[in-house]
Amino acid sequence: MIKTFFKWMFRIIIGFIIGSVLLVAVYIVVNPPFTPLMVIRVVEGWFGGKSVGITKTWKSYDEISPNVFRSLMAGEDGKFLKHNGFDWQAIERAKKVNAQRKGKRLIGASTISMQTSKNVFLWQGRNYVRKGLEAYFTVLIEALWGKKRILEVYANCIEWGDGIYGVEAASQAYFGKSCEKLSNREAALLAAIVPNPRKWSAAKPTSYIQRRASMIQARAGGIPTPKK
C-alpha cells in the first residue's frame, strides 16, 4: 500500500515537472491567452454582482514604448537585469523588517521574474506551497525565456485596474493612446499604480502617486532595456 502510494506520488511529480517545463517552453513563442487572476476576478464579479469582464490587447516587445519597461524596472525591480530571478539582498532585508512588523503590513521582495511567474502560472496568496511554486517557475522562465521575454509577458499580464490587463489596455484606459506612444511621465504613472491598481488611478493620481511617479521617472533614466 505504501509502495503504491509513493509510486503514484513519483508519477504525479514527474508529470508535473514535464508538464510545467513544456508549458513554459510553449510560452516562449505563444502568448498566454489568460492568467489565473483574470479568471478569479471574473468569478469574484459574478458572486459580487459587479462583473467587469476582461479588457486586454497583447503587444509585442517592440510595440511597447521602452519608457514602460524602464519605469516598471525602476518601480518594481531595479536589479532586474542583474539578478537570476531572485534579489537575495532584498529578501534578507524583507525578512528582517517583517520580523519587527508583527500585526502590521508586511513588505515583499518579489522581483519582476517572481511576479511574472505568479501572474501567469499561479494564484494569489502568501502560503508556502504557492511561494515554493513561484520560485520553481521563476527558475524556469529565467532559464527558458530570458529577460526580454519576461518583461514582455509581465507588461502584458499585469492587472492595471478593474478588468484592465496589460499595458495596451491600461494606456488606452488612462491616457487614450497606444502604449507605443507613452511618455516618460505617463509610463511612470502606470508603474506607480502597479502595487494597488484597483485603488489607484494613473489618470487621476493622488499626491502620493504623483510623488511615487516622480521617483520612478528619476530612476528610470539610468536603466537600459534588455536586448535579449
N, C-alpha and C positions, 0 to 999 in steps of 0.2 A: 504493500500500500504506500509506504513512504517512498520506496524506489520509484513507483509510478508517478507519484506527486512531483518529485524532483525532475523526472524525465519530462513531464509536461511543462514544468516551470522553465526548464532549459530551452525547450522548443519555443515557448512564448517569448522568452528573452531574445533568442536568436532571430525569431521572426520580427520582433520589434526593431532590432538593430538593422536588419536587412531592409525592412520597410521604410524606416526613417532615413537611412542613407539614400535609398532610391528616391524618396520624396524630395529631399534636399537637392539631389542631383538633377531631378526634373525641373526644379525651380531655378536652375541656372539659366535655362532658356525659356521656360514657361512662367508667366507672371501669375502669382497667387490670385485666384478668382475672388476669394473672400477670406476673412480671418475669423477665428472663434469669437472674438469680441463683437464683430458685426452681427453674428447670429445671436449672441447673448443680448445685445441691445434691442434687436427686433423682438425677441421673446419678452424682454422686460416691457417693451412698449405695448405688446398685446395684453399683458396682465395688468399693466399700469394705466391703460386707457389712453396712452399717448404714443401712437405709432408714428415714427418719423422716417422710416424707410432707410435706404442706403443710397447716398449720393457719392459717386466716385468715378474718376476717369484716369486711367493709367497713362503716365507719361514716362518715356524712356529717359535715361540719364542725361542725354544730350538735349532733351527738350525742356529740361528744368534749369532755371537760372542758377549759376554757380553760387549766387548770393544765398540761395536756400541751403545748400549743403554747408557752406561756411558758417551760416547762422546756427544751423542745427548742431554742428560740432562745437561751436562756441558756447551754446546754451546748455547742451546735454553731455558733451564728452570731448573736452579739449585735447585729450590724448588719443583720440580715436585712431589716428594714422600711425601711432607709435606702439600701441599695445597689441596683444594677440587675442583680444576679446574680453580681457579682464584687467581692470585697473586695480592692482593689488594694493597700492598705497591708499586709494580711495576706500577700498573695502576695509582695510585696517582702521582707517580714520572713522568710518561709519560705525564700526564695532565699538570703538572707544566712546564715541559721542552717545550712541544709543544705550550703552550700559549705564550712562548717567541720566538718561531721559525716561525714567520709569513713570509710566502713566501719561507721557507726553508723545506728541507726534514724532515718529522715528524718521531718520534721514536714510536715503538709499545711496547705493554706489553702482547702480546699473549703467553699463556702457551702452552705446548705440547698438552694438552687436547683441548684447543681452536683451535689450528692449525689442530688437527685431525678432529674436528667437521667440520671445514671449508673445509678441503681437501676431506672428504668422502661424505658429505651431501650437500655442498653449492657451490656457485660460488665465484670468486674473487671480491673484491671491499671493499669500506670503508663506504657505506651508512648505515643509522641507521637500516633499515629493515634487511640487511644481518648481521649486528653486533648483533641485537636482536636475530635472529635465531641461530647465532653461540653460544650465551650464553645459549639458550634453549637446543641445542643439547649437549653442554658441560655438563650441569647438568645431562642429560640423560645418557651419556656414563660414567660419573663418578659414577653414581648410579648403572648402569647395567653391565658395563664391568669390572671395576677395573683397577688398574694401569698397570698390566702386559699385559692385552689385548689392552689397549690404546697404549702402547709402540709398541706392535707387529703390530697393524694396521698402526700406524704412520710410522714406519720404512719401511713398505711395500707399502706405498702410496705416499711417498714424491717424488716430481719431482726433479731429480738429473742431469738434462741435457736435451737436445733436444730429446724427445722421450724416455727418460730413467726414469723409475719409480720403486721405491723400492730399498732396499739396495742390493739385489742379482744382479739386473741388473746393478746397479752402480758399485758394486765391480768387476763384470766381465768386464765392460767397461773401468774402470780406472786402475785396477790392475791385470786383467786376472786371478782372483781366486774367489772361493766361499766366501760368507760373513761369513761363519763359521771360516775361516782362517785369517780374518783380524787382523792385529797387532794393538797395541795401536795407533801408528803413522798414519797408514792408516785410521783407524776409525776416528781419529781426523781430518784428512784432508777431509774426506767425510762430517763430521759435519760442518767443516769450510765453505764449499761452499753452505750449505743449504739456506742461505738468498738470494742468487742470482745464482742459479745453471746453468742458461743459459749463464752467462757471465764468471763464474769462472770454473776452472778445477782442480780436485783433482790429476790428473796425471801430469799436468804442472802448479803447484801452483805459483802464484806471490809471491813476498816477503811479501806482506800483508797477503796472505793466509797462508804462512809459519808461520808468527808470530801469527796469529789467531789460527792456529792448535796447536802451542806450548802452548798457553794459555789454550786451551781446554784440551790438554793432561795433563797438570799440574793439572787442576781442577778435571778431571775425576778420578784421582787416589783415591780421597776420597769419591766417590759416589758409594753406593751399587746399586744392581739391585733388582727390586721388586720380591717378592715370589708369589704374587697373584694379 
